[in-house]
Amino acid sequence: QVQLVESGGGLVQAGGSLRLICAGSGRTFSRDSMAWFRQAPGKEREIVSRISWNGGDTYYTHSVKGRFTISRDNAKNTVYLQMNSLKPEDTAVYYCATSYGCTSQPELMDYWGKGTLVTVSS
């Protein structure tokens, strides 16, 4: 059974940091692009960051550039999202997803985790 499991979410004050972890199992994701999406209450799911299969290419949505860093460890089948200088507007459920091709479109992702909640208080 293929699974993606996110962890590392929680409650943090504005300006604080969190590190999200997404661990894959059931198959190797070493040749897949991996991405973090988020969905805030009443809003659509949006791409936060994406990393290519070998880590050589990354993408960040404008609002998180300079604050978030995506990385991966293919030996551990894991992708990370280091989030610094968090803002209340970063509050959302964060989801990990994979795709064979490099895409930011939620409908084109192959596998999804169940999400981890990040709450940033002001």
C-alpha positions in Angstrom: 0.0 0.0 0.0 1.5 3.3 -1.1 1.4 5.9 1.6 2.6 9.5 2.3 2.6 10.5 5.9 3.1 14.1 6.9 4.3 15.2 10.4 5.8 18.2 12.1 2.8 20.5 12.1 1.6 22.3 15.2 1.0 25.6 16.8 3.7 28.3 16.6 3.9 32.0 17.2 4.4 34.4 14.3 8.1 34.6 13.5 8.7 31.0 14.6 9.8 27.9 12.7 8.5 24.5 11.9 9.9 21.6 9.9 7.5 19.4 8.0 8.4 15.9 7.1 6.7 13.7 4.5 7.7 10.0 4.6 6.7 7.7 1.8 6.2 4.0 1.9 5.0 1.2 -0.4 7.2 2.2 -3.3 10.2 4.4 -4.0 9.6 8.0 -4.9 13.2 8.6 -5.9 12.2 9.3 -9.5 9.1 11.4 -8.6 8.8 15.1 -8.3 7.5 15.9 -4.7 5.6 18.9 -3.6 4.0 20.6 -0.6 0.5 22.1 -1.0 -1.6 23.9 1.6 -5.2 24.6 2.1 -6.5 27.3 4.4 -10.2 27.3 5.6 -12.5 28.5 2.8 -9.7 28.6 0.3 -8.5 26.4 -2.6 -5.6 24.1 -2.2 -2.4 25.8 -3.5 1.1 24.8 -4.3 3.7 25.9 -1.7 6.8 24.3 -3.1 8.1 21.6 -5.4 11.3 19.7 -5.8 12.5 17.6 -8.8 13.4 14.0 -8.4 17.1 14.7 -7.9 16.7 17.9 -6.0 18.2 19.9 -8.8 15.2 22.1 -9.4 12.9 23.7 -6.9 9.9 26.0 -7.0 8.4 28.2 -4.3 5.2 30.2 -4.5 5.9 33.9 -4.2 4.6 34.3 -0.7 7.0 31.8 0.9 10.2 32.6 -1.1 13.1 33.3 1.2 11.3 31.8 4.2 10.6 28.2 3.3 13.1 25.6 2.0 12.2 22.3 0.5 14.6 19.3 0.4 14.5 15.6 0.0 16.4 12.5 1.0 15.8 9.8 -1.6 17.5 7.1 0.5 14.8 7.7 3.2 12.0 8.3 0.7 11.4 11.5 2.5 10.8 15.2 1.6 11.1 18.1 4.0 9.8 21.6 4.3 11.7 24.0 6.6 9.4 26.9 7.4 11.0 30.0 9.0 9.6 33.4 9.8 6.1 32.0 9.9 3.2 34.4 9.5 -0.5 34.0 10.5 -1.4 33.8 6.8 0.7 30.6 6.6 -2.0 28.8 8.7 -3.3 25.9 6.8 -3.3 22.1 6.4 -0.2 21.2 4.6 -0.2 18.2 2.2 2.6 16.3 0.6 2.1 15.0 -2.9 4.1 13.3 -5.6 4.0 13.2 -9.4 6.0 11.4 -12.0 6.2 14.6 -14.1 7.1 18.0 -12.7 3.8 19.8 -12.1 2.1 22.2 -9.7 -1.4 21.2 -10.6 -3.2 19.4 -7.8 -5.3 17.4 -10.2 -2.1 15.9 -11.8 -0.5 14.6 -8.6 -0.4 10.9 -8.2 -0.3 10.4 -4.5 -1.4 12.5 -1.5 -0.8 12.4 2.2 -3.6 13.2 4.6 -2.1 16.5 5.7 -0.7 18.1 8.9 -2.1 21.2 10.4 0.0 24.3 10.9 -1.4 27.1 13.0 0.5 30.4 13.3 -0.7 32.7 16.0 -0.2 36.5 15.9 
